[in-house]
Each structure stands twice: as structure tokens, then as C-alpha cells.
Amino acid sequence: MKDWKRALAIFLLFFITGYGILLYVNQPNPQPRERDYSYVGSFFAFALWIGIGMAALFEWISEAFRKRKA
């Protein structure tokens, strides 16, 4: 992994805004509306992971095309 500090920061954001908030709020199980509000931070962290993964995939593909051209 190239940048483990940022990966750790995003993992902690995902964990704290997901499980940490649920444990802090002590949310009962069958609450569909409040569950979405509780997980919005972890959804954001997951979206960051998706964006970083797509950027890495595009970089990998463009590097493969550059090697193929040369």
C-alpha cells in the first residue's frame, strides 16, 4: 500500500461513523429511518474508498496503455 496513513484515516472514519455512532447512540434494532441517518458518515467514507479505488484503476489502465505504446 502506497499511503497507509490515509488508508488508516479513512478506515477509522468508516469505523467510527458506522459502528462507533451506533454504539454511542445505543440504537434499537428495528429503526429504518434513524439507521440511515446514523450511517451517513460511513456511507461517505465508503464513497471515498470507491473514488480512491477508481482513481487507482484509471492510473493502472493508463500506465498499461503507455507501456503498450512504447
CHARMM internal coordinates of N, CA and C (Angstrom, degrees):
IC EDIT
DIST 1 N 1 CA 1.4484
DIST 1 CA 1 C 1.5224
ANGL 1 N 1 CA 1 C 108.11
DIST 1 C 2 N 1.3147
ANGL 1 CA 1 C 2 N 115.77
DIHE 1 N 1 CA 1 C 2 N 134.61
DIST 2 N 2 CA 1.4544
ANGL 1 C 2 N 2 CA 120.06
DIHE 1 CA 1 C 2 N 2 CA -174.45
DIST 2 CA 2 C 1.5243
ANGL 2 N 2 CA 2 C 112.39
DIHE 1 C 2 N 2 CA 2 C -78.24
DIST 2 C 3 N 1.3007
ANGL 2 CA 2 C 3 N 118.50
DIHE 2 N 2 CA 2 C 3 N -41.28
DIST 3 N 3 CA 1.4577
ANGL 2 C 3 N 3 CA 120.92
DIHE 2 CA 2 C 3 N 3 CA -174.38
DIST 3 CA 3 C 1.5318
ANGL 3 N 3 CA 3 C 108.93
DIHE 2 C 3 N 3 CA 3 C -130.55
DIST 3 C 4 N 1.3186
ANGL 3 CA 3 C 4 N 115.99
DIHE 3 N 3 CA 3 C 4 N 80.68
DIST 4 N 4 CA 1.4625
ANGL 3 C 4 N 4 CA 120.22
DIHE 3 CA 3 C 4 N 4 CA -173.66
DIST 4 CA 4 C 1.5211
ANGL 4 N 4 CA 4 C 112.28
DIHE 3 C 4 N 4 CA 4 C -71.36
DIST 4 C 5 N 1.3239
ANGL 4 CA 4 C 5 N 118.47
DIHE 4 N 4 CA 4 C 5 N -24.41
DIST 5 N 5 CA 1.4681
ANGL 4 C 5 N 5 CA 119.97
DIHE 4 CA 4 C 5 N 5 CA -179.72
DIST 5 CA 5 C 1.5288
ANGL 5 N 5 CA 5 C 111.10
DIHE 4 C 5 N 5 CA 5 C -68.29
DIST 5 C 6 N 1.3214
ANGL 5 CA 5 C 6 N 116.80
DIHE 5 N 5 CA 5 C 6 N -42.14
DIST 6 N 6 CA 1.4678
ANGL 5 C 6 N 6 CA 119.43
DIHE 5 CA 5 C 6 N 6 CA 177.47
DIST 6 CA 6 C 1.5241
ANGL 6 N 6 CA 6 C 110.98
DIHE 5 C 6 N 6 CA 6 C -69.60
DIST 6 C 7 N 1.3148
ANGL 6 CA 6 C 7 N 116.70
DIHE 6 N 6 CA 6 C 7 N -37.42
DIST 7 N 7 CA 1.4591
ANGL 6 C 7 N 7 CA 119.72
DIHE 6 CA 6 C 7 N 7 CA 177.68
DIST 7 CA 7 C 1.5266
ANGL 7 N 7 CA 7 C 110.58
DIHE 6 C 7 N 7 CA 7 C -63.16
DIST 7 C 8 N 1.3177
ANGL 7 CA 7 C 8 N 116.45
DIHE 7 N 7 CA 7 C 8 N -40.39
DIST 8 N 8 CA 1.4621
ANGL 7 C 8 N 8 CA 120.58
DIHE 7 CA 7 C 8 N 8 CA 177.62
DIST 8 CA 8 C 1.5293
ANGL 8 N 8 CA 8 C 110.94
DIHE 7 C 8 N 8 CA 8 C -65.73
DIST 8 C 9 N 1.3261
ANGL 8 CA 8 C 9 N 116.54
DIHE 8 N 8 CA 8 C 9 N -39.60
DIST 9 N 9 CA 1.4661
ANGL 8 C 9 N 9 CA 120.20
DIHE 8 CA 8 C 9 N 9 CA 179.36
DIST 9 CA 9 C 1.5255
ANGL 9 N 9 CA 9 C 111.10
DIHE 8 C 9 N 9 CA 9 C -64.01
DIST 9 C 10 N 1.3181
ANGL 9 CA 9 C 10 N 117.33
DIHE 9 N 9 CA 9 C 10 N -41.53
DIST 10 N 10 CA 1.4639
ANGL 9 C 10 N 10 CA 119.96
DIHE 9 CA 9 C 10 N 10 CA 178.87
DIST 10 CA 10 C 1.5205
ANGL 10 N 10 CA 10 C 110.43
DIHE 9 C 10 N 10 CA 10 C -69.98
DIST 10 C 11 N 1.3316
ANGL 10 CA 10 C 11 N 117.44
DIHE 10 N 10 CA 10 C 11 N -36.88
DIST 11 N 11 CA 1.4641
ANGL 10 C 11 N 11 CA 119.55
DIHE 10 CA 10 C 11 N 11 CA 176.50
DIST 11 CA 11 C 1.5269
ANGL 11 N 11 CA 11 C 110.91
DIHE 10 C 11 N 11 CA 11 C -63.15
DIST 11 C 12 N 1.3277
ANGL 11 CA 11 C 12 N 116.57
DIHE 11 N 11 CA 11 C 12 N -43.32
DIST 12 N 12 CA 1.4632
ANGL 11 C 12 N 12 CA 119.30
DIHE 11 CA 11 C 12 N 12 CA 178.43
DIST 12 CA 12 C 1.5241
ANGL 12 N 12 CA 12 C 111.33
DIHE 11 C 12 N 12 CA 12 C -64.80
DIST 12 C 13 N 1.3275
ANGL 12 CA 12 C 13 N 117.41
DIHE 12 N 12 CA 12 C 13 N -39.11
DIST 13 N 13 CA 1.4668
ANGL 12 C 13 N 13 CA 120.68
DIHE 12 CA 12 C 13 N 13 CA 175.36
DIST 13 CA 13 C 1.5193
ANGL 13 N 13 CA 13 C 110.22
DIHE 12 C 13 N 13 CA 13 C -60.36
DIST 13 C 14 N 1.3351
ANGL 13 CA 13 C 14 N 116.76
DIHE 13 N 13 CA 13 C 14 N -44.25
DIST 14 N 14 CA 1.4649
ANGL 13 C 14 N 14 CA 121.42
DIHE 13 CA 13 C 14 N 14 CA 179.22
DIST 14 CA 14 C 1.5236
ANGL 14 N 14 CA 14 C 110.89
DIHE 13 C 14 N 14 CA 14 C -63.22
DIST 14 C 15 N 1.3188
ANGL 14 CA 14 C 15 N 116.67
DIHE 14 N 14 CA 14 C 15 N -45.69
DIST 15 N 15 CA 1.4623
ANGL 14 C 15 N 15 CA 120.79
DIHE 14 CA 14 C 15 N 15 CA -176.74
DIST 15 CA 15 C 1.5277
ANGL 15 N 15 CA 15 C 111.90
DIHE 14 C 15 N 15 CA 15 C -68.58
DIST 15 C 16 N 1.3177
ANGL 15 CA 15 C 16 N 116.62
DIHE 15 N 15 CA 15 C 16 N -46.13
DIST 16 N 16 CA 1.4654
ANGL 15 C 16 N 16 CA 119.79
DIHE 15 CA 15 C 16 N 16 CA -176.75
DIST 16 CA 16 C 1.5228
ANGL 16 N 16 CA 16 C 111.35
DIHE 15 C 16 N 16 CA 16 C -69.53
DIST 16 C 17 N 1.3315
ANGL 16 CA 16 C 17 N 117.59
DIHE 16 N 16 CA 16 C 17 N -40.29
DIST 17 N 17 CA 1.4676
ANGL 16 C 17 N 17 CA 118.99
DIHE 16 CA 16 C 17 N 17 CA -179.78
DIST 17 CA 17 C 1.5146
ANGL 17 N 17 CA 17 C 112.14
DIHE 16 C 17 N 17 CA 17 C -79.87
DIST 17 C 18 N 1.3030
ANGL 17 CA 17 C 18 N 118.14
DIHE 17 N 17 CA 17 C 18 N -10.95
DIST 18 N 18 CA 1.4581
ANGL 17 C 18 N 18 CA 121.13
DIHE 17 CA 17 C 18 N 18 CA 175.84
DIST 18 CA 18 C 1.5149
ANGL 18 N 18 CA 18 C 111.51
DIHE 17 C 18 N 18 CA 18 C -96.97
DIST 18 C 19 N 1.3067
ANGL 18 CA 18 C 19 N 115.63
DIHE 18 N 18 CA 18 C 19 N -80.64
DIST 19 N 19 CA 1.4631
ANGL 18 C 19 N 19 CA 120.73
DIHE 18 CA 18 C 19 N 19 CA -176.53
DIST 19 CA 19 C 1.5286
ANGL 19 N 19 CA 19 C 112.84
DIHE 18 C 19 N 19 CA 19 C -74.58
DIST 19 C 20 N 1.3131
ANGL 19 CA 19 C 20 N 116.47
DIHE 19 N 19 CA 19 C 20 N -36.12
DIST 20 N 20 CA 1.4638
ANGL 19 C 20 N 20 CA 119.46
DIHE 19 CA 19 C 20 N 20 CA -178.40
DIST 20 CA 20 C 1.5176
ANGL 20 N 20 CA 20 C 112.73
DIHE 19 C 20 N 20 CA 20 C -61.20
DIST 20 C 21 N 1.3118
ANGL 20 CA 20 C 21 N 117.15
DIHE 20 N 20 CA 20 C 21 N -45.24
DIST 21 N 21 CA 1.4733
ANGL 20 C 21 N 21 CA 120.11
DIHE 20 CA 20 C 21 N 21 CA 179.56
DIST 21 CA 21 C 1.5148
ANGL 21 N 21 CA 21 C 110.76
DIHE 20 C 21 N 21 CA 21 C -67.56
DIST 21 C 22 N 1.3189
ANGL 21 CA 21 C 22 N 117.49
DIHE 21 N 21 CA 21 C 22 N -38.42
DIST 22 N 22 CA 1.4721
ANGL 21 C 22 N 22 CA 119.14
DIHE 21 CA 21 C 22 N 22 CA 179.01
DIST 22 CA 22 C 1.5196
ANGL 22 N 22 CA 22 C 111.37
DIHE 21 C 22 N 22 CA 22 C -64.56
DIST 22 C 23 N 1.3264
ANGL 22 CA 22 C 23 N 116.59
DIHE 22 N 22 CA 22 C 23 N -38.80
DIST 23 N 23 CA 1.4576
ANGL 22 C 23 N 23 CA 118.88
DIHE 22 CA 22 C 23 N 23 CA 177.04
DIST 23 CA 23 C 1.5272
ANGL 23 N 23 CA 23 C 111.50
DIHE 22 C 23 N 23 CA 23 C -69.69
DIST 23 C 24 N 1.3216
ANGL 23 CA 23 C 24 N 116.83
DIHE 23 N 23 CA 23 C 24 N -37.61
DIST 24 N 24 CA 1.4635
ANGL 23 C 24 N 24 CA 121.38
DIHE 23 CA 23 C 24 N 24 CA -179.65
DIST 24 CA 24 C 1.5287
ANGL 24 N 24 CA 24 C 111.37
DIHE 23 C 24 N 24 CA 24 C -67.44
DIST 24 C 25 N 1.3130
ANGL 24 CA 24 C 25 N 116.83
DIHE 24 N 24 CA 24 C 25 N -42.51
DIST 25 N 25 CA 1.4670
ANGL 24 C 25 N 25 CA 121.56
DIHE 24 CA 24 C 25 N 25 CA -177.43
DIST 25 CA 25 C 1.5284
ANGL 25 N 25 CA 25 C 110.85
DIHE 24 C 25 N 25 CA 25 C -78.90
DIST 25 C 26 N 1.3347
ANGL 25 CA 25 C 26 N 117.10
DIHE 25 N 25 CA 25 C 26 N -23.54
DIST 26 N 26 CA 1.4616
ANGL 25 C 26 N 26 CA 123.02
DIHE 25 CA 25 C 26 N 26 CA -177.04
DIST 26 CA 26 C 1.5292
ANGL 26 N 26 CA 26 C 110.21
DIHE 25 C 26 N 26 CA 26 C 56.67
DIST 26 C 27 N 1.3104
ANGL 26 CA 26 C 27 N 114.40
DIHE 26 N 26 CA 26 C 27 N 54.77
DIST 27 N 27 CA 1.4649
ANGL 26 C 27 N 27 CA 122.74
DIHE 26 CA 26 C 27 N 27 CA -175.78
DIST 27 CA 27 C 1.5308
ANGL 27 N 27 CA 27 C 110.89
DIHE 26 C 27 N 27 CA 27 C -73.54
DIST 27 C 28 N 1.3412
ANGL 27 CA 27 C 28 N 117.47
DIHE 27 N 27 CA 27 C 28 N 131.48
DIST 28 N 28 CA 1.4646
ANGL 27 C 28 N 28 CA 119.54
DIHE 27 CA 27 C 28 N 28 CA 174.43
DIST 28 CA 28 C 1.5273
ANGL 28 N 28 CA 28 C 110.68
DIHE 27 C 28 N 28 CA 28 C -67.25
DIST 28 C 29 N 1.3057
ANGL 28 CA 28 C 29 N 116.28
DIHE 28 N 28 CA 28 C 29 N 158.56
DIST 29 N 29 CA 1.4585
ANGL 28 C 29 N 29 CA 121.61
DIHE 28 CA 28 C 29 N 29 CA -171.55
DIST 29 CA 29 C 1.5317
ANGL 29 N 29 CA 29 C 115.44
DIHE 28 C 29 N 29 CA 29 C -64.06
DIST 29 C 30 N 1.3197
ANGL 29 CA 29 C 30 N 122.73
DIHE 29 N 29 CA 29 C 30 N -56.23
DIST 30 N 30 CA 1.4767
ANGL 29 C 30 N 30 CA 119.38
DIHE 29 CA 29 C 30 N 30 CA -173.07
DIST 30 CA 30 C 1.5388
ANGL 30 N 30 CA 30 C 113.62
DIHE 29 C 30 N 30 CA 30 C -86.01
DIST 30 C 31 N 1.3042
ANGL 30 CA 30 C 31 N 118.39
DIHE 30 N 30 CA 30 C 31 N 68.59
DIST 31 N 31 CA 1.4698
ANGL 30 C 31 N 31 CA 122.28
DIHE 30 CA 30 C 31 N 31 CA 179.04
DIST 31 CA 31 C 1.5315
ANGL 31 N 31 CA 31 C 108.97
DIHE 30 C 31 N 31 CA 31 C -126.55
DIST 31 C 32 N 1.3380
ANGL 31 CA 31 C 32 N 119.17
DIHE 31 N 31 CA 31 C 32 N 85.90
DIST 32 N 32 CA 1.4715
ANGL 31 C 32 N 32 CA 119.49
DIHE 31 CA 31 C 32 N 32 CA -174.09
DIST 32 CA 32 C 1.5260
ANGL 32 N 32 CA 32 C 114.00
DIHE 31 C 32 N 32 CA 32 C -67.38
DIST 32 C 33 N 1.3262
ANGL 32 CA 32 C 33 N 118.95
DIHE 32 N 32 CA 32 C 33 N -39.81
DIST 33 N 33 CA 1.4672
ANGL 32 C 33 N 33 CA 119.53
DIHE 32 CA 32 C 33 N 33 CA -176.94
DIST 33 CA 33 C 1.5230
ANGL 33 N 33 CA 33 C 111.63
DIHE 32 C 33 N 33 CA 33 C -71.61
DIST 33 C 34 N 1.2889
ANGL 33 CA 33 C 34 N 117.54
DIHE 33 N 33 CA 33 C 34 N -46.37
DIST 34 N 34 CA 1.4549
ANGL 33 C 34 N 34 CA 120.68
DIHE 33 CA 33 C 34 N 34 CA -178.52
DIST 34 CA 34 C 1.5235
ANGL 34 N 34 CA 34 C 112.00
DIHE 33 C 34 N 34 CA 34 C -69.24
DIST 34 C 35 N 1.3162
ANGL 34 CA 34 C 35 N 116.89
DIHE 34 N 34 CA 34 C 35 N -25.55
DIST 35 N 35 CA 1.4578
ANGL 34 C 35 N 35 CA 119.99
DIHE 34 CA 34 C 35 N 35 CA 178.60
DIST 35 CA 35 C 1.5262
ANGL 35 N 35 CA 35 C 110.23
DIHE 34 C 35 N 35 CA 35 C -63.58
DIST 35 C 36 N 1.3122
ANGL 35 CA 35 C 36 N 117.93
DIHE 35 N 35 CA 35 C 36 N -41.24
DIST 36 N 36 CA 1.4644
ANGL 35 C 36 N 36 CA 120.55
DIHE 35 CA 35 C 36 N 36 CA 179.32
DIST 36 CA 36 C 1.5175
ANGL 36 N 36 CA 36 C 111.01
DIHE 35 C 36 N 36 CA 36 C -63.47
DIST 36 C 37 N 1.3243
ANGL 36 CA 36 C 37 N 117.33
DIHE 36 N 36 CA 36 C 37 N -40.30
DIST 37 N 37 CA 1.4608
ANGL 36 C 37 N 37 CA 119.69
DIHE 36 CA 36 C 37 N 37 CA 179.58
DIST 37 CA 37 C 1.5305
ANGL 37 N 37 CA 37 C 110.86
DIHE 36 C 37 N 37 CA 37 C -68.38
DIST 37 C 38 N 1.2925
ANGL 37 CA 37 C 38 N 117.02
DIHE 37 N 37 CA 37 C 38 N -33.12
DIST 38 N 38 CA 1.4642
ANGL 37 C 38 N 38 CA 120.02
DIHE 37 CA 37 C 38 N 38 CA 179.93
DIST 38 CA 38 C 1.5227
ANGL 38 N 38 CA 38 C 111.76
DIHE 37 C 38 N 38 CA 38 C -71.99
DIST 38 C 39 N 1.3108
ANGL 38 CA 38 C 39 N 117.04
DIHE 38 N 38 CA 38 C 39 N -31.88
DIST 39 N 39 CA 1.4630
ANGL 38 C 39 N 39 CA 120.35
DIHE 38 CA 38 C 39 N 39 CA -175.48
DIST 39 CA 39 C 1.5223
ANGL 39 N 39 CA 39 C 114.00
DIHE 38 C 39 N 39 CA 39 C -93.12
DIST 39 C 40 N 1.3231
ANGL 39 CA 39 C 40 N 119.57
DIHE 39 N 39 CA 39 C 40 N 0.71
DIST 40 N 40 CA 1.4654
ANGL 39 C 40 N 40 CA 120.27
DIHE 39 CA 39 C 40 N 40 CA -174.17
DIST 40 CA 40 C 1.5332
ANGL 40 N 40 CA 40 C 111.88
DIHE 39 C 40 N 40 CA 40 C -60.67
DIST 40 C 41 N 1.3051
ANGL 40 CA 40 C 41 N 119.06
DIHE 40 N 40 CA 40 C 41 N -35.59
DIST 41 N 41 CA 1.4640
ANGL 40 C 41 N 41 CA 120.81
DIHE 40 CA 40 C 41 N 41 CA 177.40
DIST 41 CA 41 C 1.5104
ANGL 41 N 41 CA 41 C 112.48
DIHE 40 C 41 N 41 CA 41 C -66.71
DIST 41 C 42 N 1.3295
ANGL 41 CA 41 C 42 N 117.20
DIHE 41 N 41 CA 41 C 42 N -40.88
DIST 42 N 42 CA 1.4602
ANGL 41 C 42 N 42 CA 119.32
DIHE 41 CA 41 C 42 N 42 CA 178.59
DIST 42 CA 42 C 1.5248
ANGL 42 N 42 CA 42 C 110.88
DIHE 41 C 42 N 42 CA 42 C -70.98
DIST 42 C 43 N 1.3399
ANGL 42 CA 42 C 43 N 118.16
DIHE 42 N 42 CA 42 C 43 N -30.67
DIST 43 N 43 CA 1.4661
ANGL 42 C 43 N 43 CA 120.64
DIHE 42 CA 42 C 43 N 43 CA 173.70
DIST 43 CA 43 C 1.5310
ANGL 43 N 43 CA 43 C 109.75
DIHE 42 C 43 N 43 CA 43 C -62.74
DIST 43 C 44 N 1.3384
ANGL 43 CA 43 C 44 N 116.29
DIHE 43 N 43 CA 43 C 44 N -39.42
DIST 44 N 44 CA 1.4610
ANGL 43 C 44 N 44 CA 120.94
DIHE 43 CA 43 C 44 N 44 CA 178.70
DIST 44 CA 44 C 1.5322
ANGL 44 N 44 CA 44 C 110.43
DIHE 43 C 44 N 44 CA 44 C -64.81
DIST 44 C 45 N 1.3183
ANGL 44 CA 44 C 45 N 117.60
DIHE 44 N 44 CA 44 C 45 N -44.34
DIST 45 N 45 CA 1.4653
ANGL 44 C 45 N 45 CA 120.87
DIHE 44 CA 44 C 45 N 45 CA 179.30
DIST 45 CA 45 C 1.5303
ANGL 45 N 45 CA 45 C 110.61
DIHE 44 C 45 N 45 CA 45 C -64.28
DIST 45 C 46 N 1.3226
ANGL 45 CA 45 C 46 N 117.52
DIHE 45 N 45 CA 45 C 46 N -38.22
DIST 46 N 46 CA 1.4589
ANGL 45 C 46 N 46 CA 121.04
DIHE 45 CA 45 C 46 N 46 CA 177.98
DIST 46 CA 46 C 1.5261
ANGL 46 N 46 CA 46 C 110.36
DIHE 45 C 46 N 46 CA 46 C -66.04
DIST 46 C 47 N 1.3391
ANGL 46 CA 46 C 47 N 116.79
DIHE 46 N 46 CA 46 C 47 N -38.18
DIST 47 N 47 CA 1.4631
ANGL 46 C 47 N 47 CA 120.30
DIHE 46 CA 46 C 47 N 47 CA 176.32
DIST 47 CA 47 C 1.5286
ANGL 47 N 47 CA 47 C 110.93
DIHE 46 C 47 N 47 CA 47 C -63.57
DIST 47 C 48 N 1.3297
ANGL 47 CA 47 C 48 N 117.39
DIHE 47 N 47 CA 47 C 48 N -36.16
DIST 48 N 48 CA 1.4633
ANGL 47 C 48 N 48 CA 120.25
DIHE 47 CA 47 C 48 N 48 CA 175.20
DIST 48 CA 48 C 1.5257
ANGL 48 N 48 CA 48 C 110.69
DIHE 47 C 48 N 48 CA 48 C -63.24
DIST 48 C 49 N 1.3305
ANGL 48 CA 48 C 49 N 117.00
DIHE 48 N 48 CA 48 C 49 N -42.48
DIST 49 N 49 CA 1.4649
ANGL 48 C 49 N 49 CA 120.32
DIHE 48 CA 48 C 49 N 49 CA 177.33
DIST 49 CA 49 C 1.5229
ANGL 49 N 49 CA 49 C 111.22
DIHE 48 C 49 N 49 CA 49 C -60.59
DIST 49 C 50 N 1.3224
ANGL 49 CA 49 C 50 N 116.67
DIHE 49 N 49 CA 49 C 50 N -41.96
DIST 50 N 50 CA 1.4591
ANGL 49 C 50 N 50 CA 120.41
DIHE 49 CA 49 C 50 N 50 CA 179.34
DIST 50 CA 50 C 1.5252
ANGL 50 N 50 CA 50 C 110.04
DIHE 49 C 50 N 50 CA 50 C -63.17
DIST 50 C 51 N 1.3286
ANGL 50 CA 50 C 51 N 116.84
DIHE 50 N 50 CA 50 C 51 N -44.27
DIST 51 N 51 CA 1.4581
ANGL 50 C 51 N 51 CA 120.40
DIHE 50 CA 50 C 51 N 51 CA 179.33
DIST 51 CA 51 C 1.5150
ANGL 51 N 51 CA 51 C 112.77
DIHE 50 C 51 N 51 CA 51 C -63.32
DIST 51 C 52 N 1.3188
ANGL 51 CA 51 C 52 N 117.43
DIHE 51 N 51 CA 51 C 52 N -42.26
DIST 52 N 52 CA 1.4660
ANGL 51 C 52 N 52 CA 121.09
DIHE 51 CA 51 C 52 N 52 CA 178.23
DIST 52 CA 52 C 1.5259
ANGL 52 N 52 CA 52 C 110.03
DIHE 51 C 52 N 52 CA 52 C -65.51
DIST 52 C 53 N 1.3127
ANGL 52 CA 52 C 53 N 116.78
DIHE 52 N 52 CA 52 C 53 N -39.81
DIST 53 N 53 CA 1.4708
ANGL 52 C 53 N 53 CA 120.46
DIHE 52 CA 52 C 53 N 53 CA 178.16
DIST 53 CA 53 C 1.5189
ANGL 53 N 53 CA 53 C 112.15
DIHE 52 C 53 N 53 CA 53 C -65.19
DIST 53 C 54 N 1.3283
ANGL 53 CA 53 C 54 N 117.13
DIHE 53 N 53 CA 53 C 54 N -40.13
DIST 54 N 54 CA 1.4615
ANGL 53 C 54 N 54 CA 119.98
DIHE 53 CA 53 C 54 N 54 CA 178.27
DIST 54 CA 54 C 1.5274
ANGL 54 N 54 CA 54 C 110.93
DIHE 53 C 54 N 54 CA 54 C -67.38
DIST 54 C 55 N 1.3275
ANGL 54 CA 54 C 55 N 117.35
DIHE 54 N 54 CA 54 C 55 N -39.59
DIST 55 N 55 CA 1.4666
ANGL 54 C 55 N 55 CA 120.55
DIHE 54 CA 54 C 55 N 55 CA 177.21
DIST 55 CA 55 C 1.5265
ANGL 55 N 55 CA 55 C 110.25
DIHE 54 C 55 N 55 CA 55 C -62.13
DIST 55 C 56 N 1.3180
ANGL 55 CA 55 C 56 N 117.06
DIHE 55 N 55 CA 55 C 56 N -42.35
DIST 56 N 56 CA 1.4699
ANGL 55 C 56 N 56 CA 120.61
DIHE 55 CA 55 C 56 N 56 CA 178.22
DIST 56 CA 56 C 1.5257
ANGL 56 N 56 CA 56 C 110.86
DIHE 55 C 56 N 56 CA 56 C -65.21
DIST 56 C 57 N 1.3230
ANGL 56 CA 56 C 57 N 116.78
DIHE 56 N 56 CA 56 C 57 N -38.80
DIST 57 N 57 CA 1.4678
ANGL 56 C 57 N 57 CA 120.67
DIHE 56 CA 56 C 57 N 57 CA 178.99
DIST 57 CA 57 C 1.5269
ANGL 57 N 57 CA 57 C 110.62
DIHE 56 C 57 N 57 CA 57 C -65.33
DIST 57 C 58 N 1.3260
ANGL 57 CA 57 C 58 N 117.60
DIHE 57 N 57 CA 57 C 58 N -43.85
DIST 58 N 58 CA 1.4615
ANGL 57 C 58 N 58 CA 120.50
DIHE 57 CA 57 C 58 N 58 CA 177.77
DIST 58 CA 58 C 1.5228
ANGL 58 N 58 CA 58 C 111.32
DIHE 57 C 58 N 58 CA 58 C -63.74
DIST 58 C 59 N 1.3151
ANGL 58 CA 58 C 59 N 116.72
DIHE 58 N 58 CA 58 C 59 N -39.31
DIST 59 N 59 CA 1.4616
ANGL 58 C 59 N 59 CA 120.46
DIHE 58 CA 58 C 59 N 59 CA 177.95
DIST 59 CA 59 C 1.5246
ANGL 59 N 59 CA 59 C 110.54
DIHE 58 C 59 N 59 CA 59 C -64.45
DIST 59 C 60 N 1.3055
ANGL 59 CA 59 C 60 N 117.08
DIHE 59 N 59 CA 59 C 60 N -41.13
DIST 60 N 60 CA 1.4558
ANGL 59 C 60 N 60 CA 121.57
DIHE 59 CA 59 C 60 N 60 CA 179.57
DIST 60 CA 60 C 1.5337
ANGL 60 N 60 CA 60 C 110.76
DIHE 59 C 60 N 60 CA 60 C -65.17
DIST 60 C 61 N 1.3338
ANGL 60 CA 60 C 61 N 116.97
DIHE 60 N 60 CA 60 C 61 N -41.71
DIST 61 N 61 CA 1.4640
ANGL 60 C 61 N 61 CA 120.72
DIHE 60 CA 60 C 61 N 61 CA -179.82
DIST 61 CA 61 C 1.5258
ANGL 61 N 61 CA 61 C 110.67
DIHE 60 C 61 N 61 CA 61 C -67.49
DIST 61 C 62 N 1.3451
ANGL 61 CA 61 C 62 N 116.98
DIHE 61 N 61 CA 61 C 62 N -43.76
DIST 62 N 62 CA 1.4672
ANGL 61 C 62 N 62 CA 118.94
DIHE 61 CA 61 C 62 N 62 CA -179.88
DIST 62 CA 62 C 1.5168
ANGL 62 N 62 CA 62 C 111.10
DIHE 61 C 62 N 62 CA 62 C -66.06
DIST 62 C 63 N 1.3187
ANGL 62 CA 62 C 63 N 117.90
DIHE 62 N 62 CA 62 C 63 N -35.21
DIST 63 N 63 CA 1.4646
ANGL 62 C 63 N 63 CA 120.74
DIHE 62 CA 62 C 63 N 63 CA 176.76
DIST 63 CA 63 C 1.5177
ANGL 63 N 63 CA 63 C 110.98
DIHE 62 C 63 N 63 CA 63 C -66.73
DIST 63 C 64 N 1.3212
ANGL 63 CA 63 C 64 N 117.35
DIHE 63 N 63 CA 63 C 64 N -37.58
DIST 64 N 64 CA 1.4662
ANGL 63 C 64 N 64 CA 120.53
DIHE 63 CA 63 C 64 N 64 CA 178.07
DIST 64 CA 64 C 1.5229
ANGL 64 N 64 CA 64 C 110.11
DIHE 63 C 64 N 64 CA 64 C -66.25
DIST 64 C 65 N 1.3319
ANGL 64 CA 64 C 65 N 118.38
DIHE 64 N 64 CA 64 C 65 N -38.67
DIST 65 N 65 CA 1.4648
ANGL 64 C 65 N 65 CA 120.75
DIHE 64 CA 64 C 65 N 65 CA 177.97
DIST 65 CA 65 C 1.5382
ANGL 65 N 65 CA 65 C 111.10
DIHE 64 C 65 N 65 CA 65 C -68.35
DIST 65 C 66 N 1.3269
ANGL 65 CA 65 C 66 N 116.89
DIHE 65 N 65 CA 65 C 66 N -37.66
DIST 66 N 66 CA 1.4698
ANGL 65 C 66 N 66 CA 119.32
DIHE 65 CA 65 C 66 N 66 CA 178.16
DIST 66 CA 66 C 1.5262
ANGL 66 N 66 CA 66 C 111.06
DIHE 65 C 66 N 66 CA 66 C -65.17
DIST 66 C 67 N 1.3107
ANGL 66 CA 66 C 67 N 117.40
DIHE 66 N 66 CA 66 C 67 N -40.15
DIST 67 N 67 CA 1.4685
ANGL 66 C 67 N 67 CA 120.41
DIHE 66 CA 66 C 67 N 67 CA 178.27
DIST 67 CA 67 C 1.5193
ANGL 67 N 67 CA 67 C 110.78
DIHE 66 C 67 N 67 CA 67 C -67.36
DIST 67 C 68 N 1.3200
ANGL 67 CA 67 C 68 N 116.52
DIHE 67 N 67 CA 67 C 68 N -34.63
DIST 68 N 68 CA 1.4446
ANGL 67 C 68 N 68 CA 120.69
DIHE 67 CA 67 C 68 N 68 CA -179.33
DIST 68 CA 68 C 1.5320
ANGL 68 N 68 CA 68 C 111.48
DIHE 67 C 68 N 68 CA 68 C -70.90
DIST 68 C 69 N 1.3415
ANGL 68 CA 68 C 69 N 115.77
DIHE 68 N 68 CA 68 C 69 N -35.07
DIST 69 N 69 CA 1.4589
ANGL 68 C 69 N 69 CA 120.89
DIHE 68 CA 68 C 69 N 69 CA 178.90
DIST 69 CA 69 C 1.5093
ANGL 69 N 69 CA 69 C 112.18
DIHE 68 C 69 N 69 CA 69 C -67.53
DIST 69 C 70 N 1.3164
ANGL 69 CA 69 C 70 N 116.42
DIHE 69 N 69 CA 69 C 70 N -40.22
DIST 70 N 70 CA 1.4748
ANGL 69 C 70 N 70 CA 120.33
DIHE 69 CA 69 C 70 N 70 CA -175.08
DIST 70 CA 70 C 1.5087
ANGL 70 N 70 CA 70 C 113.50
DIHE 69 C 70 N 70 CA 70 C -80.64
END
COOR INIT
IC SEED 1 N 1 CA 1 C
IC BUILD
